[in-house]
Amino acid sequence: MTLLPITMSDQSDDSTDTGVITKTKPKTQRPPRYKVLLLNDDYTPMEFVVMVLERFFGMTHAESFEIMLVVHKKGLAVVGVYSHEIAETKVSQVMDFARRQQHPLQCTMEKEE
């Protein structure tokens, strides 16, 4: 038995298309980020806001104090930028903690532009 090498002309291919196949990489987008904001009110003590910033946002006492003053003077401040799930969790944690301590502190989130 004699084996013959198979050549390109021996392969049966019904297609006469000689085009080049190119793969395009799908463009991945970075997931949207969300700003977490603390809002000023006339009743929540400044010390409580500092404690919230330290506890839930990992800020130092000095950083927390500075942000608290921004909230107090300007009415609101961005306290962090996160993925949707993390921002939502932070807002929920702050709001729950403030309610348990009987403070009307407001925390919200908005999509970063």
Secondary structure, DSSP 4 states (H G I P E B T S, - for coil): -------GGGS-------PPP---PPPPPPPPEEEEEEE--SSS-HHHHHHHHHHHH---HHHHHHHHHHHHHHSEEEEEEEEHHHHHHHHHHHHHHHHHTT---EEEEEE--
